[in-house]
């Protein structure tokens, strides 16, 4: 019966996809002569086609991928490097039948150079995954790179997402899905383009009975997804179709009953033997932390001590996981992934008598959780939540040495979280926000020089997750590159010195003090021009495009205070000065205020920018764009001094 089903599927594939894309190795010479992309003029490369075939039987799922990319100019030569990741643990997935080649024209003749299979490398990524890597030979402008492979998943009914859109324009994309009887899915399309083909039909056996279902979709001329300011990862926003397995033909396969619900997910989670064991474990107190905790009076003091003990003594291996394997072993090594480290903290909090909850979350870099599709695999890490006896709520993530117990890391903000109380077995699913809006304050004290220079000091105070991000940037970039970013990359600005305070003080803001010198552009012998937005993140309007593809996600909500004091040089007088002004979005979600005063040869300008919301839908973009246009016109209004 299975053999008959597969034969019927192959017949369906031939009938539906005939003539849409060339078989492997065969190419239209017009594609090799192609020099520009007709529907996206600035494209560096073009996906000629991306074809995916999926056969989901009662034993395994087989996925065949065939992809062909045209290199339009030298900026796209990175398309020569391919990395394919798959789950290798317990042979869950296998990659076979890999073929890859470069095609190009040589004096009007099609030449092909296959990838040497001995140069296709398999590397271990972690305990559960491997990557397959290779590079195409002889890649040049005008060449076409092509590869095909088969992925076999040892799980019945597993269907991957169909990503129609990517960072390159796609001329043609197809998804050919055949599933055997007994499997049912919730299919969720996010497709804005018109379908070139949209087929749904039954697969019939020899007696006319249904042996499965066949779907075939094709979309053509899909524009690339552009990197836009203040957005999450492309997977949250690109055109795609997701498949959520609701039911299988196996009565004893209780993981996917109909309907699939969050209570069921939580129930399965609470019956996980590894988790149950880790939640009851008493780790060895290698640092004598528990006796020290007993001497402290408040929950805040106890939480701070244990949080800092874990984050400072256990190394994070830079891997995210929501499920644990062996917390005891990780503690002995003083190294582990995110769930292991935070469960270490859970154990010490429990031993100290402080109850906390598990929080499963998908970080900003991992992608958005679809709350209508209950699935633990949408999460990628575990953190903790705790409520003190004084009713203070904290989110604890001890992975980074720069995280603090009393602020939510930026990577977790505006991400859906599943909070689980293991004692009551109750859960809460919500968008994670910081209850304490963050603040950043900038104070500039500078003297305008007659030679068109600005010299002075800057003091910047950063609170909450802004502080955390700055500390991480300093470590990642090093002092030289950090200074460049500190000065907003302005080549006319020289940071003469930079001092930092309160790096390790959890409850205090990071204070950065700099001496600087700035060459004021546009100044001449008669006029000096000063733009009063120095050392802020408001130097360039991020919302200039007329249209936008993705929602706006600022991550944080809070306030920015920018105060600048300028001393006018002798021999000059004020020719033009910005005026005080105030404006706000209709719903008060963003407010802007400017206060200006002048006395005794000194000019004081103060900006206040407040964000009461951090998320805006793409439909709100026109109003955001209009507000930012007006705000940046005001921010960029200059002080103009004229020689007396």
RASUL-V117359 format. One line per field, one symbol per residue. ss: DSSP state (H for helix, E for strand, C for the rest). phi: phi as a letter, one per 40 degrees, with the letter a starting at -180 (. if undefined). psi: psi as a letter, one per 40 degrees, with the letter a starting at -180 (. if undefined). A space follows every 10 residues. Layout:
ss->???
phi->???
psi->???
//
This chain:
ss->CHHHHHHHHH HHHHHHHCCC CCCCCCCCHH HHHCCCCCCC CCCCEEEEEE EEEEEECCCC EEEEEEEEEE ECCHHHHHHH EEEEEEECHH HCEEEEEEEE EEEEEECCEE EEEECCHHHC EEEECCCCEE EEEEECCCCC CCCEEEEEEE EEECCCCCCC CEECCCCCEE EEEEEEEEEE CCCEEEEEEE CCCCEEEEEE EEEECCCCCE EEEEEEEEEE EECCCCCCCC CCCHHHCCCE EEEEEEECCC CCCHHHCCCC CHHHHHHHHH CCHHHHHHHH CCCCCCCCHH HHHHCCCCHH HHHHHHHHHH HHHCEECCCC CCCCCCHHHH HHHCEECHHH HHHHHHHHHH HCCCCEEEEE ECCCCCCCCC CCCCCHHHCC EEEEEEECCC CCEEEECCCC CCCCCCCCCH HHCCEEEEEE ECCCCEEEEE EECCCCCEEE EEEEEEEECC CCEEEEEEEE EECHHHHHHH HHHHHHHCHH HHHHHHCCCC CCEEEEEEEE ECCCCCCCCE EEEEEEEEEC CCCCCCEEEE ECCCCCCCCC CCCCCCCCCC CEECCCCEEE EEEEEEECCC CEEEEECCCC EEEECCCCCE EEEEEEEEEC CEEEEEEEEE ECCCEECHHH HHHHHHHHHH HHHHHCCEEE EEEC
phi->.ccccccccc cdcccccdgc bccdgbaccc ccccbaccba ccccabccab bbbbbbbcba bbbbbbbbbc ccaccbcccc bbbbbaccdf fcbbbbfcba abbacbfgbc bbbcccccbc bbbccacbbb bbbabccfca dgcbbaaaab bbbcacgcbc cbccbacbcb cabbbbbbbc dhcbbcbbcb bbccccaabb accbcccgcc bibbbababb fccccccbcf bccddcbcca bbbbccabcb cccccbcbcc bcdcdccccc bccccdcccb cbccccbfcc cccccccbcd cccdcccccc ccbbcccgbc abbbbacccc cccfaacccc cccdcdcccc ccgbcabcbc abcdcchccc ccbdaccccb abbbbabccc gcbbbbbccc cbcbcbacdd cbcgbcbbcb ccccgcbaba ccbccbdcbb bbbbbbbccc cgbbbibbbb bbbfcccdcc ccdccccgcc cccccdcggc ccbbccaabb bgcbcdcbcc bbbbbabbcc cgcbcbbbbb ccbcgbcbcb ccbcccbacb ccbcgbbibb bbbbbbcccc gbbccaadbc aaaacdcgcb bbabbbaaaf gbbbbbbbbb bcbbbbcccc ddcccccccc cccccccccb bbcc
psi->dddddddddd ddddddehed iiihehihdd ddeheihdeg deidihhdih hhhhhhaedi hhhhhhihhh hdieeeeeee hhhhiihehf fdiihifhii ihhihhfehh ihhihhdeeh hhihdadeii ihiihiifhi heihihiiih hhhghhehhi ihhdiaeiih dhhihhhhii hehiihhghg hdiihdighh iihiadeeih eaihihihhi fhiihihiif iaiddeeihi hihhhdiieh degedgihih idddddddde ehddddddde ihihgdefdd ddddeididd dddddddddd deehhheeih ieiidgdddd ddefiiaddd dddddddddd deehhiihhh ihidedihhh eeghhdeeie ihaiiihide fhhihhhedh eeiideihid eeifihihhh hedefiihhi hhihdhiiih hhhhhihhid efihhaihhh hhibeddddd dddddddidd ddddddefeh eehhhdihih ifdehdeiih hhhihihhhh ieiaddihhh hffifiefdh hegdidiidi ihgediiaih hhhhhhhhii eiihdihiii ihiiideedh ihhhhhihhf ehhhhhhhhh heiehhidde dddddddddd dddddehihh hhh.
//
